[in-house]
């Protein structure tokens, strides 16, 4: 009979661990979304217009030649892409820069950032974010 209690306790622990992991993932996602929203607000306060396409730069880092397949995926979506080997004492891997003219809105940039985080993870890399400037039309 004691084994039933042990199984129930283990199931409860597993449920708690899953809930904690889900909360951490949601919190991390909202942090990224807040960053995108803040960048769009900064663009608007600097005179940016939501109806004007801007040249937007996206940044990635990948540990090896996965940059080639990441590059291919981005170019298929119409992005201009360049990559280079990272140099320096603490740097290793490749830096990838993609750019495209886009209308910048909070929802669109959050969607692109979410998509690019997943794409970078699939290539064992990291999505470093985006930037633009109201003068780069």
Backbone as JSON Lines, residues from 0, in Angstrom:
{"i":0,"aa":"X","n":[0.8,-1.19,0.0],"ca":[0.0,0.0,0.0],"c":[0.86,1.27,0.0]}
{"i":1,"aa":"X","n":[2.05,1.18,0.61],"ca":[2.92,2.35,0.65],"c":[3.42,2.74,-0.73]}
{"i":2,"aa":"X","n":[3.56,1.8,-1.61],"ca":[4.04,2.11,-2.95],"c":[3.07,3.01,-3.69]}
{"i":3,"aa":"X","n":[1.78,2.92,-3.38],"ca":[0.78,3.78,-4.0],"c":[1.04,5.24,-3.61]}
{"i":4,"aa":"X","n":[1.35,5.46,-2.32],"ca":[1.65,6.82,-1.86],"c":[2.93,7.36,-2.51]}
{"i":5,"aa":"X","n":[3.91,6.49,-2.66],"ca":[5.16,6.89,-3.29],"c":[4.9,7.3,-4.74]}
{"i":6,"aa":"X","n":[4.1,6.54,-5.46],"ca":[3.77,6.86,-6.85],"c":[3.0,8.17,-6.92]}
{"i":7,"aa":"X","n":[2.05,8.37,-6.01],"ca":[1.29,9.62,-6.0],"c":[2.18,10.82,-5.72]}
{"i":8,"aa":"X","n":[3.11,10.68,-4.8],"ca":[4.04,11.77,-4.49],"c":[4.92,12.07,-5.7]}
{"i":9,"aa":"X","n":[5.41,11.05,-6.38],"ca":[6.23,11.25,-7.57],"c":[5.45,11.94,-8.68]}
{"i":10,"aa":"X","n":[4.2,11.56,-8.85],"ca":[3.36,12.21,-9.86],"c":[3.15,13.67,-9.51]}
{"i":11,"aa":"X","n":[2.91,13.96,-8.23],"ca":[2.73,15.35,-7.79],"c":[4.0,16.16,-8.02]}
{"i":12,"aa":"X","n":[5.16,15.59,-7.71],"ca":[6.42,16.27,-7.95],"c":[6.64,16.55,-9.43]}
{"i":13,"aa":"X","n":[6.33,15.59,-10.26],"ca":[6.46,15.77,-11.7],"c":[5.56,16.9,-12.18]}
{"i":14,"aa":"X","n":[4.34,16.98,-11.67],"ca":[3.42,18.05,-12.07],"c":[3.95,19.41,-11.64]}
{"i":15,"aa":"X","n":[4.52,19.49,-10.45],"ca":[5.08,20.76,-9.97],"c":[6.26,21.18,-10.83]}
{"i":16,"aa":"X","n":[7.14,20.25,-11.16],"ca":[8.3,20.56,-12.0],"c":[7.84,21.04,-13.37]}
{"i":17,"aa":"X","n":[6.87,20.39,-13.96],"ca":[6.36,20.82,-15.27],"c":[5.76,22.21,-15.21]}
{"i":18,"aa":"X","n":[5.03,22.51,-14.13],"ca":[4.43,23.84,-13.97],"c":[5.51,24.91,-13.84]}
{"i":19,"aa":"X","n":[6.55,24.64,-13.07],"ca":[7.65,25.6,-12.9],"c":[8.35,25.84,-14.23]}
{"i":20,"aa":"X","n":[8.62,24.79,-14.97],"ca":[9.28,24.94,-16.27],"c":[8.41,25.73,-17.24]}
{"i":21,"aa":"X","n":[7.1,25.5,-17.23],"ca":[6.2,26.24,-18.11],"c":[6.17,27.72,-17.74]}
{"i":22,"aa":"X","n":[6.19,28.03,-16.44],"ca":[6.21,29.42,-16.01],"c":[7.52,30.11,-16.41]}
{"i":23,"aa":"X","n":[8.63,29.42,-16.28],"ca":[9.92,30.0,-16.68],"c":[9.95,30.28,-18.18]}
{"i":24,"aa":"X","n":[9.42,29.36,-18.95],"ca":[9.39,29.55,-20.4],"c":[8.51,30.74,-20.77]}
{"i":25,"aa":"X","n":[7.35,30.84,-20.13],"ca":[6.44,31.96,-20.41],"c":[7.08,33.28,-20.0]}
{"i":26,"aa":"X","n":[7.78,33.31,-18.88],"ca":[8.43,34.53,-18.42],"c":[9.54,34.94,-19.38]}
{"i":27,"aa":"X","n":[10.32,33.98,-19.87],"ca":[11.38,34.29,-20.83],"c":[10.79,34.82,-22.12]}
{"i":28,"aa":"X","n":[9.69,34.23,-22.58],"ca":[9.04,34.69,-23.8],"c":[8.54,36.12,-23.65]}
{"i":29,"aa":"X","n":[7.94,36.44,-22.51],"ca":[7.42,37.79,-22.32],"c":[8.54,38.81,-22.26]}
{"i":30,"aa":"X","n":[9.7,38.41,-21.73],"ca":[10.86,39.32,-21.7],"c":[11.29,39.67,-23.12]}
{"i":31,"aa":"X","n":[11.35,38.66,-24.0],"ca":[11.71,38.91,-25.39],"c":[10.67,39.79,-26.06]}
{"i":32,"aa":"X","n":[9.39,39.5,-25.82],"ca":[8.32,40.28,-26.43],"c":[8.37,41.74,-25.95]}
{"i":33,"aa":"X","n":[8.66,41.94,-24.67],"ca":[8.79,43.3,-24.14],"c":[9.92,44.05,-24.83]}
{"i":34,"aa":"X","n":[11.01,43.35,-25.12],"ca":[12.15,43.98,-25.79],"c":[11.75,44.44,-27.19]}
{"i":35,"aa":"X","n":[11.05,43.6,-27.93],"ca":[10.59,43.99,-29.27],"c":[9.66,45.19,-29.18]}
{"i":36,"aa":"X","n":[8.74,45.16,-28.22],"ca":[7.8,46.27,-28.05],"c":[8.56,47.56,-27.72]}
{"i":37,"aa":"X","n":[9.56,47.47,-26.87],"ca":[10.34,48.65,-26.5],"c":[11.09,49.22,-27.71]}
{"i":38,"aa":"X","n":[11.66,48.35,-28.54],"ca":[12.38,48.82,-29.73],"c":[11.43,49.51,-30.7]}
{"i":39,"aa":"X","n":[10.24,48.96,-30.88],"ca":[9.26,49.59,-31.78],"c":[8.83,50.94,-31.22]}
{"i":40,"aa":"X","n":[8.6,51.02,-29.92],"ca":[8.23,52.3,-29.3],"c":[9.34,53.33,-29.46]}
{"i":41,"aa":"X","n":[10.6,52.88,-29.31],"ca":[11.73,53.8,-29.51],"c":[11.77,54.31,-30.95]}
{"i":42,"aa":"X","n":[11.49,53.44,-31.9],"ca":[11.46,53.85,-33.3],"c":[10.37,54.9,-33.52]}
{"i":43,"aa":"X","n":[9.18,54.66,-32.95],"ca":[8.08,55.62,-33.1],"c":[8.43,56.97,-32.46]}
{"i":44,"aa":"X","n":[9.05,56.93,-31.28],"ca":[9.38,58.19,-30.6],"c":[10.49,58.95,-31.33]}
{"i":45,"aa":"X","n":[11.27,58.24,-32.14],"ca":[12.32,58.89,-32.93],"c":[11.79,59.38,-34.28]}
{"i":46,"aa":"X","n":[10.47,59.28,-34.48],"ca":[9.87,59.78,-35.71],"c":[9.53,58.7,-36.72]}
{"i":47,"aa":"X","n":[9.64,57.45,-36.34],"ca":[9.32,56.35,-37.25],"c":[7.84,56.26,-37.53]}
{"i":48,"aa":"X","n":[7.49,55.77,-38.71],"ca":[6.12,55.68,-39.17],"c":[5.78,54.21,-39.39]}
{"i":49,"aa":"X","n":[4.64,53.77,-38.9],"ca":[4.29,52.35,-39.03],"c":[3.91,51.95,-40.45]}
{"i":50,"aa":"X","n":[3.69,52.93,-41.33],"ca":[3.32,52.61,-42.71],"c":[4.51,52.61,-43.66]}
{"i":51,"aa":"X","n":[5.65,53.03,-43.17],"ca":[6.86,53.11,-43.99],"c":[7.73,51.88,-43.76]}
{"i":52,"aa":"X","n":[8.14,51.2,-44.82],"ca":[9.09,50.09,-44.63],"c":[10.48,50.64,-44.29]}
{"i":53,"aa":"X","n":[11.12,50.01,-43.33],"ca":[12.47,50.37,-42.92],"c":[13.4,49.19,-43.15]}
{"i":54,"aa":"X","n":[14.65,49.49,-43.38],"ca":[15.64,48.42,-43.48],"c":[15.92,47.95,-42.06]}
{"i":55,"aa":"X","n":[15.57,46.69,-41.78],"ca":[15.72,46.12,-40.44],"c":[16.85,45.09,-40.49]}
{"i":56,"aa":"X","n":[17.73,45.18,-39.5],"ca":[18.85,44.25,-39.38],"c":[18.55,43.22,-38.3]}
{"i":57,"aa":"X","n":[18.84,41.96,-38.59],"ca":[18.65,40.86,-37.65],"c":[20.01,40.2,-37.45]}
{"i":58,"aa":"X","n":[20.31,39.79,-36.21],"ca":[21.63,39.28,-35.88],"c":[21.55,37.89,-35.26]}
{"i":59,"aa":"X","n":[22.44,37.01,-35.7],"ca":[22.51,35.64,-35.23],"c":[23.97,35.28,-34.95]}
{"i":60,"aa":"X","n":[24.17,34.31,-34.08],"ca":[25.49,33.72,-33.92],"c":[25.31,32.2,-33.93]}
{"i":61,"aa":"X","n":[26.17,31.52,-34.64],"ca":[26.12,30.06,-34.73],"c":[27.53,29.52,-34.49]}
{"i":62,"aa":"X","n":[27.63,28.34,-33.88],"ca":[28.93,27.83,-33.48],"c":[29.78,27.24,-34.61]}
{"i":63,"aa":"X","n":[29.15,26.88,-35.71],"ca":[29.92,26.2,-36.76],"c":[29.34,26.57,-38.12]}
{"i":64,"aa":"X","n":[29.56,25.74,-39.08],"ca":[29.11,26.06,-40.43],"c":[27.61,25.85,-40.63]}
{"i":65,"aa":"X","n":[26.88,25.74,-39.53],"ca":[25.42,25.73,-39.63],"c":[24.94,27.06,-40.19]}
{"i":66,"aa":"X","n":[25.83,28.06,-40.19],"ca":[25.49,29.36,-40.75],"c":[25.04,29.23,-42.19]}
{"i":67,"aa":"X","n":[25.6,28.29,-42.91],"ca":[25.24,28.11,-44.32],"c":[23.78,27.7,-44.47]}
{"i":68,"aa":"X","n":[23.31,26.77,-43.66],"ca":[21.92,26.34,-43.78],"c":[20.97,27.39,-43.21]}
{"i":69,"aa":"X","n":[21.4,28.1,-42.18],"ca":[20.59,29.2,-41.65],"c":[20.49,30.31,-42.69]}
{"i":70,"aa":"X","n":[21.6,30.57,-43.34],"ca":[21.64,31.59,-44.4],"c":[20.66,31.23,-45.52]}
{"i":71,"aa":"X","n":[20.67,29.98,-45.94],"ca":[19.78,29.51,-47.0],"c":[18.31,29.7,-46.61]}
{"i":72,"aa":"X","n":[17.98,29.38,-45.36],"ca":[16.6,29.53,-44.9],"c":[16.16,31.0,-44.92]}
{"i":73,"aa":"X","n":[17.05,31.89,-44.52],"ca":[16.72,33.32,-44.5],"c":[16.63,33.89,-45.91]}
{"i":74,"aa":"X","n":[17.55,33.5,-46.78],"ca":[17.53,34.0,-48.15],"c":[16.27,33.55,-48.88]}
{"i":75,"aa":"X","n":[15.77,32.36,-48.55],"ca":[14.54,31.87,-49.17],"c":[13.35,32.77,-48.81]}
{"i":76,"aa":"X","n":[13.45,33.47,-47.68],"ca":[12.38,34.38,-47.26],"c":[12.64,35.82,-47.71]}
{"i":77,"aa":"X","n":[13.63,36.03,-48.56],"ca":[13.86,37.35,-49.12],"c":[14.81,38.23,-48.33]}
{"i":78,"aa":"X","n":[15.54,37.67,-47.38],"ca":[16.5,38.45,-46.61],"c":[17.85,38.48,-47.32]}
{"i":79,"aa":"X","n":[18.51,39.63,-47.28],"ca":[19.89,39.73,-47.73],"c":[20.75,39.32,-46.54]}
{"i":80,"aa":"X","n":[21.67,38.38,-46.75],"ca":[22.4,37.79,-45.63],"c":[23.9,37.84,-45.89]}
{"i":81,"aa":"X","n":[24.66,38.18,-44.85],"ca":[26.11,38.03,-44.91],"c":[26.56,37.4,-43.59]}
{"i":82,"aa":"X","n":[27.65,36.67,-43.65],"ca":[28.18,36.02,-42.45],"c":[29.69,36.14,-42.44]}
{"i":83,"aa":"X","n":[30.23,36.08,-41.25],"ca":[31.68,36.12,-41.11],"c":[32.1,35.35,-39.87]}
{"i":84,"aa":"X","n":[33.32,34.91,-39.89],"ca":[33.88,34.2,-38.74],"c":[34.12,35.23,-37.63]}
{"i":85,"aa":"X","n":[33.65,34.9,-36.42],"ca":[33.88,35.8,-35.29],"c":[35.34,35.69,-34.86]}
{"i":86,"aa":"X","n":[35.93,36.8,-34.52],"ca":[37.33,36.79,-34.1],"c":[37.45,37.41,-32.72]}
{"i":87,"aa":"X","n":[38.54,37.15,-32.09],"ca":[38.77,37.66,-30.74],"c":[39.06,36.51,-29.81]}
{"i":88,"aa":"X","n":[39.5,36.85,-28.62],"ca":[39.87,35.81,-27.66],"c":[38.69,34.95,-27.23]}
{"i":89,"aa":"X","n":[37.58,35.58,-26.88],"ca":[36.43,34.84,-26.36],"c":[35.44,34.46,-27.46]}
{"i":90,"aa":"X","n":[35.67,34.91,-28.68],"ca":[34.71,34.68,-29.76],"c":[35.05,33.39,-30.51]}
{"i":91,"aa":"X","n":[34.0,32.69,-30.89],"ca":[34.16,31.53,-31.75],"c":[32.89,31.35,-32.55]}
{"i":92,"aa":"X","n":[32.98,30.69,-33.68],"ca":[31.82,30.46,-34.51],"c":[31.65,31.53,-35.57]}
{"i":93,"aa":"X","n":[30.41,31.7,-35.98],"ca":[30.08,32.62,-37.07],"c":[29.04,33.64,-36.61]}
{"i":94,"aa":"X","n":[29.17,34.82,-37.12],"ca":[28.19,35.88,-36.93],"c":[27.43,36.02,-38.23]}
{"i":95,"aa":"X","n":[26.11,36.04,-38.15],"ca":[25.29,36.13,-39.34],"c":[24.4,37.36,-39.23]}
{"i":96,"aa":"X","n":[24.34,38.14,-40.28],"ca":[23.57,39.38,-40.33],"c":[22.59,39.28,-41.49]}
{"i":97,"aa":"X","n":[21.3,39.47,-41.2],"ca":[20.27,39.43,-42.25],"c":[19.55,40.78,-42.24]}
{"i":98,"aa":"X","n":[19.15,41.24,-43.42],"ca":[18.43,42.51,-43.48],"c":[17.34,42.43,-44.55]}
{"i":99,"aa":"X","n":[16.29,43.23,-44.27],"ca":[15.16,43.25,-45.19],"c":[14.34,44.5,-44.9]}
{"i":100,"aa":"X","n":[13.72,45.04,-45.94],"ca":[12.82,46.18,-45.76],"c":[11.48,45.65,-45.27]}
{"i":101,"aa":"X","n":[11.05,46.15,-44.11],"ca":[9.81,45.7,-43.49],"c":[9.06,46.86,-42.87]}
{"i":102,"aa":"X","n":[7.76,46.73,-42.79],"ca":[6.98,47.64,-41.96],"c":[7.1,47.14,-40.54]}
{"i":103,"aa":"X","n":[7.49,48.02,-39.65],"ca":[7.79,47.63,-38.28],"c":[6.58,47.85,-37.38]}
{"i":104,"aa":"X","n":[6.03,46.74,-36.89],"ca":[4.94,46.79,-35.91],"c":[5.3,45.85,-34.77]}
{"i":105,"aa":"X","n":[4.7,46.07,-33.62],"ca":[5.03,45.25,-32.46],"c":[4.73,43.79,-32.73]}
{"i":106,"aa":"X","n":[3.53,43.5,-33.23],"ca":[3.14,42.1,-33.44],"c":[4.02,41.42,-34.49]}
{"i":107,"aa":"X","n":[4.34,42.13,-35.56],"ca":[5.18,41.53,-36.6],"c":[6.59,41.25,-36.08]}
{"i":108,"aa":"X","n":[7.16,42.2,-35.35],"ca":[8.52,42.02,-34.86],"c":[8.57,40.94,-33.79]}
{"i":109,"aa":"X","n":[7.54,40.84,-32.95],"ca":[7.5,39.77,-31.96],"c":[7.4,38.41,-32.65]}
{"i":110,"aa":"X","n":[6.61,38.34,-33.71],"ca":[6.49,37.1,-34.47],"c":[7.79,36.71,-35.13]}
{"i":111,"aa":"X","n":[8.47,37.69,-35.74],"ca":[9.75,37.4,-36.37],"c":[10.79,36.97,-35.34]}
{"i":112,"aa":"X","n":[10.82,37.65,-34.21],"ca":[11.79,37.3,-33.17],"c":[11.55,35.89,-32.64]}
{"i":113,"aa":"X","n":[10.3,35.54,-32.43],"ca":[9.98,34.19,-31.96],"c":[10.41,33.16,-33.01]}
{"i":114,"aa":"X","n":[10.1,33.43,-34.24],"ca":[10.47,32.52,-35.33],"c":[11.98,32.38,-35.45]}
{"i":115,"aa":"X","n":[12.69,33.52,-35.35],"ca":[14.15,33.48,-35.48],"c":[14.83,32.82,-34.29]}
{"i":116,"aa":"X","n":[14.26,32.94,-33.09],"ca":[14.83,32.23,-31.94],"c":[14.75,30.73,-32.17]}
{"i":117,"aa":"X","n":[13.61,30.25,-32.66],"ca":[13.45,28.82,-32.94],"c":[14.36,28.37,-34.07]}
{"i":118,"aa":"X","n":[14.45,29.19,-35.11],"ca":[15.32,28.86,-36.25],"c":[16.78,28.77,-35.8]}
{"i":119,"aa":"X","n":[17.22,29.71,-35.0],"ca":[18.6,29.7,-34.5],"c":[18.84,28.48,-33.63]}
{"i":120,"aa":"X","n":[17.89,28.13,-32.78],"ca":[18.05,26.95,-31.93],"c":[18.19,25.69,-32.75]}
{"i":121,"aa":"X","n":[17.42,25.59,-33.84],"ca":[17.52,24.41,-34.71],"c":[18.91,24.28,-35.32]}
{"i":122,"aa":"X","n":[19.62,25.4,-35.44],"ca":[20.97,25.38,-36.01],"c":[22.04,25.51,-34.92]}
{"i":123,"aa":"X","n":[21.65,25.2,-33.68],"ca":[22.55,25.27,-32.52],"c":[23.14,26.65,-32.33]}
{"i":124,"aa":"X","n":[22.38,27.66,-32.71],"ca":[22.87,29.03,-32.61],"c":[22.03,29.86,-31.67]}
{"i":125,"aa":"X","n":[22.18,31.18,-31.81],"ca":[21.49,32.13,-30.95],"c":[21.03,33.31,-31.79]}
{"i":126,"aa":"X","n":[19.79,33.72,-31.58],"ca":[19.25,34.92,-32.22],"c":[19.55,36.08,-31.3]}
{"i":127,"aa":"X","n":[20.27,37.09,-31.8],"ca":[20.71,38.21,-30.98],"c":[19.82,39.43,-31.06]}
{"i":128,"aa":"X","n":[18.75,39.39,-31.84],"ca":[17.82,40.51,-31.89],"c":[17.88,41.28,-33.2]}
{"i":129,"aa":"X","n":[17.24,42.44,-33.2],"ca":[17.12,43.25,-34.41],"c":[17.29,44.72,-34.05]}
{"i":130,"aa":"X","n":[17.48,45.53,-35.08],"ca":[17.55,46.97,-34.91],"c":[17.24,47.65,-36.23]}
{"i":131,"aa":"X","n":[16.81,48.89,-36.14],"ca":[16.63,49.73,-37.31],"c":[16.75,51.17,-36.88]}
{"i":132,"aa":"X","n":[16.65,52.05,-37.84],"ca":[16.82,53.48,-37.6],"c":[15.8,54.19,-38.5]}
{"i":133,"aa":"X","n":[15.09,55.2,-38.0],"ca":[14.09,55.87,-38.84],"c":[14.67,56.5,-40.09]}
{"i":134,"aa":"X","n":[15.96,56.74,-40.13],"ca":[16.57,57.36,-41.33],"c":[16.88,56.32,-42.4]}
{"i":135,"aa":"X","n":[16.74,55.02,-42.09],"ca":[17.08,53.95,-43.05],"c":[15.85,53.43,-43.74]}
{"i":136,"aa":"X","n":[15.32,54.21,-44.65],"ca":[14.1,53.81,-45.37],"c":[14.43,53.12,-46.66]}
